[in-house]
Amino acid sequence: MIRVHVNDPLDQEALNLLKSRTQLDVTSEHLEKEKLLELMPQVEVLIVRSATKVNREIIEKGTKLRIIGRAGVGLDNIDVVAAKEKGIKVLNTPGASAVSVAELTFGLMLSAARHIARGTKDLKEGLWTKKELEGHELFGRTLGIIGLGMIGKEVAKRALAFEMKVLAYDPLVPSFQGVEMVNLDELYKFSDFITLHVPLNEQTKHMINAEAIEKMKNGVIIVNASRGGVIDEQALYNALVSGKVYAAALDVFEVEPPQDELRKKLLQLQNVVATPHIGASTCQAQERVGKELVERILKELGI
């Protein structure tokens, strides 16, 4: 029997598919670090989402570990270097949640541009702040997309449907229909909205910093539904307070949950719209993510 442990929530149908294989012994329970370390010597396949941090210590305890499956896009919660050193296969599902993240990106963008969240809050508090909430159209404005992978492409399609001009920066993508590929400085200079769709790594950490923000248009709106660490959130806070950045719409934070003093101050600003890392949190995305990951794991195991 091959021992499979699912340490973060997985779509029930995907879990049932795993359990239907008689060759697998499947357990599904979120274990905190110490308990997980105790279990790891028995585990051959470990499945996680973003909550579990699969660091070197956990990987080295997995003396039988063959596969780490990440039900989602990013791999920043997995020490891929340590896994590679031990010959452990790391699998993820980069395209399964692309539409869900792209749709949330537009929800965030519209909310920031049209003060939807603030308007809702004010009305619930009995306030009629109509005159204070004049916003901006998306039509005819320029959207800069940093990272034109699967999610970035889905965002671009929707932006074109809104009749926006779309610029994009991605050194790995030479072209995409309807999109003008530019360098980062050009993207900063000409974009009215900037949205990020990149992984978090050494090259992207704090790529949106004070220097980058200074190159942007006055009154730019920044959207981040990728990874919190790609933005220097102190620099963003300063720019939001000064008015250099008109608004920010954030689904992710460098510290999650965002309960430290900087993040608390950031969230208290009226020109910040935020959600708790829900980009892939739709029923449809989780069904696709779970099914795709399990199918890849079964194929890798040859069963």
C-alpha positions in Angstrom: 0.0 0.0 0.0 1.2 3.5 -0.9 0.6 5.9 2.0 -0.9 9.2 0.8 -1.5 12.1 3.3 -3.7 15.0 2.4 -2.8 17.8 4.9 -5.0 20.6 3.5 -8.6 20.6 2.3 -9.1 18.9 -1.1 -12.3 18.7 -3.2 -14.4 15.8 -2.0 -14.7 14.2 -5.4 -10.9 14.3 -5.9 -10.5 12.8 -2.4 -12.9 10.1 -3.3 -11.0 9.4 -6.5 -7.8 8.9 -4.5 -9.6 6.6 -2.0 -11.1 4.5 -4.8 -7.7 3.2 -5.6 -7.1 0.0 -3.6 -3.3 0.5 -3.9 -3.5 3.6 -1.8 -3.8 4.1 1.9 -5.2 7.7 2.1 -5.5 9.9 5.2 -6.9 13.4 5.2 -6.4 15.6 8.2 -4.7 18.9 8.8 -1.7 18.3 11.1 0.4 21.1 12.5 4.1 20.9 12.0 5.2 18.7 14.9 2.5 16.1 14.2 3.2 16.2 10.5 6.9 15.6 11.2 6.0 12.5 13.2 3.9 11.1 10.3 6.3 12.0 7.5 8.5 8.8 7.7 5.4 6.8 6.6 4.3 9.1 3.8 5.0 8.5 0.1 2.7 11.2 -1.3 2.0 14.4 0.5 -0.8 16.7 -0.8 -1.1 20.3 0.4 -2.6 23.7 -0.6 -1.1 27.0 0.6 -1.6 26.5 4.4 1.0 23.8 4.9 4.7 24.9 4.6 6.6 22.0 3.2 10.1 23.1 4.3 13.4 21.2 4.2 12.8 19.7 7.7 9.5 18.1 6.6 11.0 16.9 3.4 14.0 15.3 5.1 11.7 13.5 7.5 9.9 12.0 4.5 12.4 9.2 4.0 9.8 7.4 1.7 8.5 10.6 0.1 8.1 10.3 -3.7 5.6 13.1 -4.6 4.5 16.4 -3.2 1.3 17.6 -4.7 0.3 21.3 -4.5 -3.4 21.8 -5.2 -3.0 25.3 -6.7 -0.6 27.5 -8.6 2.3 28.8 -6.5 5.1 26.7 -5.1 6.5 29.3 -2.6 5.3 27.2 0.4 7.3 24.2 -0.8 11.1 24.0 -0.7 11.5 22.8 -4.3 15.3 22.8 -4.0 15.2 20.3 -1.1 12.7 18.2 -2.9 14.8 18.1 -6.1 17.9 17.1 -4.0 16.0 14.1 -2.8 14.5 13.2 -6.2 11.0 14.0 -5.1 8.5 15.0 -7.8 6.7 18.3 -7.1 3.3 18.6 -8.9 1.0 21.6 -9.1 -2.0 22.7 -11.1 -1.1 26.1 -12.7 -4.1 26.4 -15.0 -7.0 24.9 -13.1 -7.8 28.0 -11.1 -6.8 30.6 -13.8 -10.4 31.7 -14.6 -11.4 32.1 -11.0 -8.3 34.3 -10.2 -8.8 36.4 -13.4 -12.5 37.0 -12.5 -11.5 38.0 -8.9 -8.9 40.3 -10.4 -11.6 42.1 -12.3 -13.9 42.2 -9.3 -11.1 43.9 -7.3 -10.2 46.3 -10.1 -13.9 47.4 -10.4 -14.3 47.7 -6.7 -11.2 49.9 -6.4 -12.1 52.0 -9.4 -15.8 52.5 -8.4 -15.6 52.4 -4.6 -17.9 49.4 -4.4 -16.7 48.1 -1.0 -16.7 51.5 0.6 -20.1 52.3 -0.8 -21.5 49.1 0.7 -19.9 49.8 4.0 -21.2 53.3 4.2 -24.8 52.3 3.3 -24.8 49.6 6.0 -23.7 52.3 8.4 -26.6 54.5 7.4 -24.5 57.0 5.3 -25.2 58.4 1.9 -21.8 59.3 0.5 -22.7 59.5 -3.2 -20.8 62.7 -3.8 -17.6 61.3 -2.3 -17.5 58.2 -4.4 -16.9 59.5 -7.9 -14.8 56.8 -9.6 -13.2 55.8 -12.9 -14.3 53.8 -15.9 -12.2 50.9 -17.2 -13.3 51.6 -20.8 -10.5 53.2 -22.8 -8.0 53.0 -19.9 -4.7 51.2 -20.1 -4.1 48.0 -18.1 -0.6 46.8 -17.5 -0.3 43.0 -16.8 3.0 41.9 -15.1 3.2 38.1 -15.9 1.4 36.8 -18.9 1.1 33.1 -17.9 -2.3 31.3 -17.8 -3.9 33.7 -15.3 -2.4 36.8 -17.0 -3.8 35.7 -20.4 -7.3 35.2 -18.9 -7.1 38.7 -17.4 -6.0 40.1 -20.8 -9.0 38.5 -22.6 -11.4 40.1 -20.1 -9.7 43.5 -20.3 -10.0 43.5 -24.1 -13.7 42.7 -23.7 -13.9 45.8 -21.5 -12.3 47.7 -24.4 -9.2 48.5 -22.4 -5.8 49.0 -24.0 -3.6 46.1 -22.7 0.1 46.2 -22.1 2.0 43.2 -20.7 5.5 42.4 -19.5 6.7 38.8 -19.5 10.2 37.8 -20.6 8.9 34.3 -21.4 6.0 35.3 -23.6 6.8 36.8 -27.0 3.3 37.8 -28.0 -0.4 37.4 -27.2 -3.3 38.5 -29.5 -4.5 42.1 -28.7 -1.8 42.7 -26.2 1.3 45.0 -26.6 4.4 43.5 -25.1 6.5 46.1 -23.4 9.4 46.4 -20.9 8.6 47.2 -17.2 9.5 50.9 -17.4 7.1 51.4 -20.3 4.4 49.4 -18.5 4.9 51.6 -15.3 4.8 54.8 -17.4 1.7 54.2 -19.4 -0.6 52.1 -17.3 -3.7 53.4 -15.5 -4.1 50.0 -13.8 -1.4 47.5 -13.0 -2.1 43.9 -12.1 0.5 41.3 -11.0 0.4 37.6 -11.9 3.8 36.3 -11.1 5.2 33.7 -8.8 7.1 34.7 -5.7 10.9 34.1 -6.0 14.2 35.9 -5.7 13.5 37.9 -8.9 10.0 39.0 -8.1 10.2 39.6 -4.3 9.4 43.3 -3.7 9.5 44.0 -7.4 6.9 46.7 -6.8 8.9 48.9 -4.4 9.3 52.7 -3.9 11.5 53.0 -7.0 9.0 51.2 -9.2 6.1 53.1 -7.9 7.9 56.4 -8.6 8.0 55.4 -12.3 4.2 54.9 -12.4 1.5 57.3 -13.4 0.1 59.5 -10.7 -3.2 58.0 -9.7 -2.4 54.4 -10.8 -4.5 51.6 -9.3 -2.6 48.5 -8.3 -4.1 45.0 -8.1 -2.4 42.0 -6.6 -4.0 38.6 -6.7 -0.7 36.7 -7.1 1.6 36.6 -4.0 1.9 39.2 -1.3 5.7 39.3 -1.2 5.9 40.7 -4.8 4.9 44.2 -3.3 6.9 46.1 -0.7 3.8 46.9 1.3 5.4 49.7 3.3 6.2 51.4 0.0 2.6 50.8 -1.2 1.2 52.2 2.1 3.3 55.4 1.7 2.2 55.8 -1.9 -1.5 55.3 -1.0 -1.3 57.9 1.8 0.5 60.4 -0.5 -2.0 59.9 -3.3 0.7 58.7 -5.8 -1.3 55.5 -6.0 -5.1 56.1 -6.2 -6.1 52.8 -4.8 -4.9 49.2 -4.2 -6.9 46.0 -4.5 -5.3 43.1 -2.7 -6.1 39.5 -2.3 -2.7 38.5 -0.9 -0.3 39.9 1.7 3.3 39.3 2.6 2.1 38.4 6.1 -1.0 36.2 6.1 -3.2 36.6 8.0 -2.3 40.3 7.8 -2.4 41.0 11.5 0.9 42.9 12.1 0.9 46.6 12.5 1.9 47.5 8.9 -0.8 45.3 7.4 -3.4 46.6 9.9 -2.6 50.2 8.9 -2.7 49.3 5.2 -6.2 47.7 5.6 -7.5 50.7 7.4 -7.0 53.0 4.4 -10.2 53.9 2.6 -8.5 53.5 -0.8 -7.6 49.8 -0.1 -10.0 47.0 -1.2 -9.0 43.6 0.2 -10.0 39.9 0.3 -8.5 37.1 2.3 -6.5 35.2 -0.4 -9.6 33.8 -2.2 -8.4 34.0 -5.8 -8.9 30.2 -6.3 -11.7 29.8 -3.8 -14.6 29.0 -6.1 -16.4 25.6 -6.3 -15.5 25.2 -9.9 -11.8 26.0 -9.4 -11.5 23.6 -6.5 -13.2 20.8 -8.4 -10.7 21.4 -11.3 -7.7 21.8 -9.1 -8.4 18.6 -7.1 -9.3 16.4 -10.1 -6.3 17.6 -12.1 -3.8 17.1 -9.2 -5.1 13.6 -8.3 -5.0 12.5 -12.0 -1.4 13.7 -12.3 -0.5 11.9 -9.1 -2.1 8.7 -10.2 -0.4 8.9 -13.6 3.0 9.5 -11.8 2.4 6.5 -9.6 1.3 4.4 -12.6 -2.1 3.4 -11.1 
